[in-house]
């Protein structure tokens, strides 16, 4: 819709309150996507240790070729916007100012919130689900955060760079918790850019509830586990282009958020357990049966790779079977629909 400029309009423009991205500053991993839609990354697989033999052949063990698995990251988001500012009775300067103002507001009011909401949904889709029966209360929220920290500790996640994203409605529970109140030197301490202190080694960032997926309460991540590449982030203001008397504003953003496979244990999503998709796999007579009722998609691998990220993943239906060989391990993950969260990765080994 054209925006007509006339003398009746005030120079002041009403604007919504906005915020810079809550998520992008904390996505510090790098995936080389320049000029590409898909990036494949190789991960070397290590070998089990052997008992050294003091005599005979193969004293170090039987040497096998070094194996690798391939992880695939594909950009899916390609968004655009456009609007015109008609010359009407306005001056050239007024038209340019209005076009520039529209562009700034479009980015802050639409593009940034969309990117954050999408990014948090990706974290919930590919992170480890720490199921809880209900939303944390002020009595158990600190314990819940420490459970997430313990999961990271058990997977050797570095202490530096840990971030805890908290819904605004749950942030106050931290402040009102007995553990926080007793820490006089931290209680109420606020740091810049929405960062509100530290809990269990996490830097806490409060996020508007509407940006989180349904039934997700907290997200604990390490900054090097997430990549948020924008291969195109392009905006233009055209003056008097063909067919328009005034300014034509255009913008395009191609982007995605990736949880790196090798660091997926650095992402813990505290969410309602009942909202997680169920998924199981069992092997009998060299045939694996997968069960994930009502799942949107079910992915599996037979090469030891994580089906959430593997370039070698394949689809199977709930109740379907997959042929396996002795010693082969099948890994399966099911993606829920209708608000269901991703299942744990189920696996079974053919004996």
C-alpha positions in Angstrom: 0.0 0.0 0.0 1.5 3.4 -0.9 2.2 5.9 1.9 1.0 9.3 0.8 2.9 12.3 2.1 1.0 15.6 2.6 1.4 18.6 4.8 -1.2 17.3 7.3 1.2 14.8 8.7 3.4 15.6 11.7 7.2 15.2 11.4 6.9 12.8 14.4 6.4 9.2 13.6 4.9 6.8 16.2 7.0 3.6 16.6 6.5 0.4 18.5 9.0 -0.5 21.2 11.6 -2.9 19.7 14.7 -4.7 20.8 17.8 -5.9 19.1 18.1 -9.7 18.6 18.1 -11.7 21.8 19.6 -14.7 20.0 22.1 -13.7 17.3 24.8 -12.2 19.6 25.1 -15.6 21.3 25.4 -17.7 18.1 29.2 -17.7 17.6 29.8 -21.0 15.7 30.8 -20.6 12.1 29.5 -22.6 9.1 30.8 -21.5 5.7 27.6 -20.9 3.7 28.8 -18.1 1.5 27.4 -18.6 -2.0 25.9 -21.9 -1.0 22.6 -23.3 0.2 23.9 -26.5 1.7 27.2 -27.1 3.6 28.5 -30.6 4.4 30.9 -31.0 7.3 33.0 -34.2 7.9 33.5 -35.5 11.4 36.2 -38.1 12.1 35.3 -41.1 14.1 37.8 -42.3 16.7 38.7 -45.9 17.6 38.2 -47.9 20.7 41.3 -48.6 22.8 43.0 -52.0 22.6 45.2 -54.0 25.0 48.7 -53.9 23.7 50.2 -57.3 22.8 53.9 -57.8 23.6 54.3 -60.4 20.9 52.9 -61.6 17.6 51.2 -59.6 14.9 48.9 -56.6 15.2 50.4 -55.7 18.6 48.5 -52.4 18.6 45.3 -54.1 17.4 43.9 -54.6 13.9 44.3 -51.3 11.9 41.1 -50.2 10.1 40.6 -47.3 7.8 39.7 -44.0 9.6 36.0 -43.6 9.3 34.0 -40.3 9.0 30.4 -39.2 9.0 29.0 -36.3 7.1 26.7 -33.7 8.6 24.5 -31.5 6.4 23.3 -28.0 7.1 20.8 -26.5 4.6 19.5 -22.9 4.7 15.7 -22.9 4.4 14.6 -19.3 5.1 14.3 -16.8 2.2 12.2 -13.8 3.3 11.5 -10.5 1.7 9.5 -7.3 2.1 8.7 -4.3 0.0 6.7 -1.0 0.1 6.4 2.3 -1.8 6.5 5.9 -0.6 4.5 8.0 -3.1 5.7 11.5 -3.8 2.3 13.0 -3.3 2.8 16.5 -2.0 5.9 15.7 0.0 9.4 17.1 -0.7 12.2 14.8 -1.9 13.8 15.0 1.5 10.6 14.0 3.3 10.2 11.0 0.9 13.7 9.8 1.6 13.3 10.2 5.4 10.0 8.3 5.3 11.5 5.5 3.2 14.5 5.3 5.6 12.2 5.3 8.6 10.1 2.5 7.2 13.1 0.4 6.4 14.5 0.8 10.0 11.1 0.0 11.5 10.5 -3.0 9.2 13.8 -4.6 10.3 13.3 -3.9 14.0 9.6 -4.7 14.2 9.3 -7.6 11.8 12.6 -9.1 10.7 14.4 -9.3 14.0 11.5 -10.8 16.0 10.8 -13.3 13.2 14.5 -14.4 13.1 14.6 -14.8 16.9 11.3 -16.8 17.0 12.4 -19.0 14.2 15.9 -19.5 15.8 14.5 -20.5 19.1 12.2 -23.0 17.4 15.3 -24.6 15.7 17.0 -24.9 19.1 14.0 -26.7 20.5 13.9 -28.9 17.4 17.5 -30.1 17.5 18.6 -29.7 21.2 18.5 -32.2 24.0 15.0 -32.2 25.7 15.1 -32.0 29.5 11.6 -33.0 30.3 9.7 -31.6 33.3 6.2 -32.2 34.4 5.2 -28.5 34.4 6.6 -25.0 34.2 9.3 -24.3 36.8 8.3 -22.6 40.0 10.3 -20.3 42.2 10.9 -23.4 44.5 12.5 -25.6 41.8 13.7 -23.3 39.0 17.3 -23.0 40.3 17.5 -26.8 40.7 16.2 -27.2 37.1 18.9 -24.9 35.9 21.6 -26.9 37.8 20.2 -30.1 36.1 20.9 -28.5 32.7 24.4 -27.5 33.9 25.0 -31.0 35.1 24.1 -32.4 31.7 26.6 -30.1 30.1 29.3 -30.9 32.7 28.8 -34.6 31.9 29.4 -33.9 28.2 32.5 -31.8 28.7 30.9 -28.6 27.6 33.3 -25.6 28.5 32.2 -23.4 31.4 32.9 -20.1 29.5 30.2 -19.2 27.0 27.2 -20.8 28.6 24.0 -18.9 28.1 20.6 -19.5 29.7 17.6 -18.0 27.8 14.6 -17.5 30.2 11.1 -16.5 29.4 10.1 -13.2 31.0 7.4 -15.0 32.9 9.9 -17.4 34.4 12.7 -14.8 35.0 10.9 -13.4 38.1 10.9 -16.9 39.6 14.7 -16.8 39.6 14.7 -13.4 41.3 12.1 -14.6 43.9 13.8 -17.9 44.6 15.4 -18.5 48.0 18.7 -19.3 46.4 18.8 -16.0 44.5 17.5 -13.8 47.3 20.2 -15.1 49.7 22.9 -14.0 47.3 23.0 -10.4 48.4 25.8 -9.6 46.1 23.9 -10.8 43.0 20.3 -10.2 43.8 18.8 -7.6 41.5 22.1 -7.1 39.6 21.5 -6.3 36.0 23.9 -6.2 33.1 23.5 -4.5 29.7 21.6 -5.7 26.7 19.0 -7.8 28.5 21.6 -9.9 30.4 20.4 -10.2 34.0 23.1 -12.0 36.0 24.5 -15.5 36.3 23.0 -18.7 37.6 24.9 -22.1 37.8 27.6 -20.7 35.5 25.1 -19.5 32.9 24.8 -15.9 31.8 21.0 -15.3 31.9 19.1 -13.6 29.1 15.4 -12.9 29.5 13.3 -13.3 26.4 9.7 -12.3 25.7 7.4 -15.4 26.1 6.0 -15.1 22.6 9.4 -15.9 21.1 9.7 -19.3 22.7 8.0 -22.4 21.3 4.9 -23.7 23.2 5.7 -25.7 26.4 9.4 -24.6 26.3 10.5 -22.8 29.5 14.3 -22.5 29.5 17.0 -23.0 26.9 20.6 -23.6 27.9 23.2 -23.3 25.2 26.9 -22.8 24.6 27.7 -20.0 22.2 29.9 -22.2 20.1 27.1 -24.7 19.5 25.0 -22.4 17.4 25.5 -20.9 14.0 23.1 -18.2 12.6 24.4 -17.4 9.1 22.8 -14.8 6.9 24.0 -15.5 3.3 22.0 -12.5 2.0 20.9 -9.5 4.2 20.1 -7.0 1.5 18.0 -3.8 1.7 17.5 -1.2 -1.0 15.8 2.2 -1.5 15.1 2.9 -5.2 14.3 6.5 -6.1 11.7 6.9 -8.9 12.1 3.3 -10.3 10.0 2.4 -13.3 6.3 2.3 -12.4 6.7 4.3 -9.1 6.6 8.0 -8.5 8.6 8.2 -5.3 10.7 5.6 -3.4 10.5 1.8 -3.6 11.9 0.0 -0.6 13.0 -3.7 -0.9 14.6 -6.1 1.4 15.6 -9.8 1.3 17.1 -12.1 4.0 18.3 -15.6 3.4 19.3 -17.3 6.7 19.0 -20.2 9.1 20.0 -21.4 12.5 22.0 -24.5 12.9 22.8 -26.6 16.0 26.2 -28.1 15.3 26.1 -31.9 15.5 29.4 -32.3 17.3 28.2 -29.8 19.9 24.5 -30.8 20.2 25.0 -31.8 23.8 25.7 -28.1 24.4 22.0 -27.4 23.9 19.6 -28.3 26.6 15.9 -27.4 26.2 13.8 -27.5 29.4 10.3 -28.3 28.3 7.1 -30.1 29.2 7.8 -33.8 29.1 4.3 -34.6 27.9 4.9 -32.4 24.8 7.8 -34.5 23.6 7.3 -37.0 20.7 7.8 -40.6 21.7 10.1 -42.9 19.6 11.4 -46.4 20.1 13.3 -49.0 18.0 13.7 -52.7 18.6 15.6 -55.3 16.6 14.6 -58.9 16.1 15.9 -61.3 13.4 17.9 -58.6 11.7 14.9 -56.4 11.4 14.5 -53.1 13.2 10.9 -52.0 14.0 10.4 -48.2 14.6 7.5 -46.9 16.6 6.7 -43.2 16.8 2.9 -42.8 16.6 1.6 -39.6 15.0 5.1 -38.3 14.2 5.5 -35.7 11.5 8.8 -37.3 10.2 11.0 -40.1 11.3 14.7 -40.2 10.3 17.2 -43.0 10.9 20.8 -43.9 10.1 22.8 -47.1 10.1 26.3 -45.6 9.9 26.6 -44.4 13.5 25.7 -40.8 12.7 23.1 -38.7 14.5 20.0 -38.7 12.3 19.1 -35.2 13.3 22.1 -33.9 11.3 23.4 -36.7 9.1 23.6 -36.3 5.3 23.0 -40.1 5.2 19.7 -40.1 7.1 16.7 -41.9 5.6 12.9 -41.8 6.2 10.8 -44.5 7.8 7.2 -44.6 8.8 6.0 -45.5 12.3 5.6 -49.2 12.5 8.0 -49.6 9.6 11.0 -52.0 9.5 14.6 -51.5 8.5 16.9 -54.4 7.6 20.0 -54.6 9.8 23.2 -56.6 9.9 25.0 -58.2 12.9 26.9 -55.5 14.8 25.0 -52.7 13.0 23.5 -49.9 15.1 20.3 -48.1 14.0 19.7 -44.6 15.4 16.2 -43.0 15.1 14.7 -39.7 15.8 11.1 -38.6 15.4 9.9 -35.0 14.8 6.5 -34.2 16.3 3.7 -32.3 14.7 1.0 -30.0 16.2 3.5 -28.5 18.7 5.1 -31.8 19.8 8.8 -31.5 20.5 11.5 -33.7 19.0 12.0 -37.2 20.5 15.2 -38.4 22.1 17.5 -40.3 19.7 16.6 -43.9 20.1 19.1 -46.6 19.1 19.5 -50.4 19.0 22.3 -52.7 18.0 21.8 -55.9 16.0 23.3 -58.7 18.0 
